Amino acid sequence: MEIGDAVGIVEKANAGVPQDARFVISVLNGDRGPAHERRRFRREPFVAPAELEVLGDAAPPRCSVYTRDANRWGVGFVTQHVLPVGRDATLRMWISAEQMLMVRSCVLRCREVLPGWFEGAVLFYEEEPRLETPPAGKEHSTP
């Protein structure tokens, strides 16, 4: 399953994303054009509730995050929790009605962007083909 196939699922999941989290995501997305993109693999918008569990001693418990975008190597998110950068973590998010993605990752970034809101990203330890962006010109089907 490609991330584009989950559009209907994401729209339904979007209902689970609080209005203030959607506001923070919209502020962060702003007017970024292709010139701003520095990633090797472009991320596709993917707004959905998810959970992030940071592993190890003195780690915060599993916390709620709201994804902003995703690709086969990572996910960007917003949260109301300060997360320790460089720590191992497990990300859990639904990518279809029947399929939950649970992937080991590392907290790459976590910084406050608005009072009480943090923007962050996780980097997957292994490529996740279920989040593959389809080649240009390929149309997405919705479930």
Residue pairs with C-beta under 8 A, 6 or more apart in sequence:
1 95
1 96
1 99
1 130
2 130
2 132
2 133
2 134
2 140
3 44
3 46
3 70
3 71
3 95
3 130
3 131
3 132
3 133
4 44
4 133
4 134
4 140
5 96
5 140
5 141
5 142
5 143
6 46
6 95
6 96
6 143
7 140
7 142
8 142
8 143
9 48
9 94
9 95
9 96
9 97
9 143
10 46
10 47
10 48
13 47
13 48
13 49
13 94
14 22
14 47
14 48
16 48
16 49
17 25
17 47
17 48
17 49
17 66
18 66
20 117
21 66
21 78
21 117
22 47
22 66
24 78
24 113
24 114
24 117
24 119
25 47
25 66
25 68
25 78
27 113
27 114
28 68
28 78
28 113
28 119
29 45
29 68
39 71
41 71
41 72
41 73
41 133
42 71
42 133
43 69
43 70
43 71
43 74
43 76
44 69
44 70
44 71
44 133
45 68
45 69
46 67
46 68
46 69
46 70
46 75
47 66
47 67
47 68
48 66
48 67
48 93
48 94
49 64
49 65
49 66
49 67
49 93
50 64
50 65
50 66
50 67
50 75
50 77
50 91
50 92
50 93
51 62
51 63
51 64
51 65
51 91
51 92
51 93
52 62
52 63
52 65
52 77
52 79
52 83
52 89
52 90
52 91
52 92
52 107
52 122
53 59
53 61
53 62
53 63
53 89
53 90
53 92
54 60
54 63
54 83
54 84
54 87
54 88
54 89
54 107
55 87
55 88
55 89
55 90
56 87
56 88
59 84
59 87
60 81
60 82
60 83
60 84
63 79
63 81
63 83
64 79
64 80
64 81
65 77
65 78
65 79
65 81
65 91
65 120
66 77
66 78
66 79
67 75
67 76
67 77
67 93
68 75
68 76
68 77
68 78
68 119
69 75
69 76
70 76
70 131
71 131
71 133
72 124
72 127
72 128
72 129
72 131
72 132
72 133
73 123
73 124
73 127
73 128
74 105
74 108
74 121
74 122
74 123
74 124
75 91
75 93
75 105
75 121
75 122
75 131
76 119
76 120
76 121
77 119
77 120
77 121
77 122
78 113
78 117
78 118
78 119
78 120
79 110
79 117
79 118
79 120
80 116
80 117
80 118
81 118
82 110
82 112
82 118
83 89
83 107
83 110
83 118
83 120
84 107
84 110
85 107
85 108
85 109
85 110
86 106
86 107
87 106
87 107
88 104
88 105
88 106
89 104
89 105
89 106
89 107
89 122
90 102
90 103
90 104
90 105
91 101
91 102
91 103
91 105
91 122
92 100
92 101
92 102
93 100
93 101
94 100
94 101
95 101
95 130
95 131
96 143
97 143
99 130
101 128
101 130
101 131
103 124
103 125
103 126
103 128
104 124
104 125
104 126
105 122
105 123
105 124
105 125
106 122
106 123
106 125
107 120
107 121
107 122
108 120
108 121
108 122
108 123
109 119
109 120
109 121
110 118
110 119
110 120
111 118
111 119
111 120
112 118
113 119
134 140
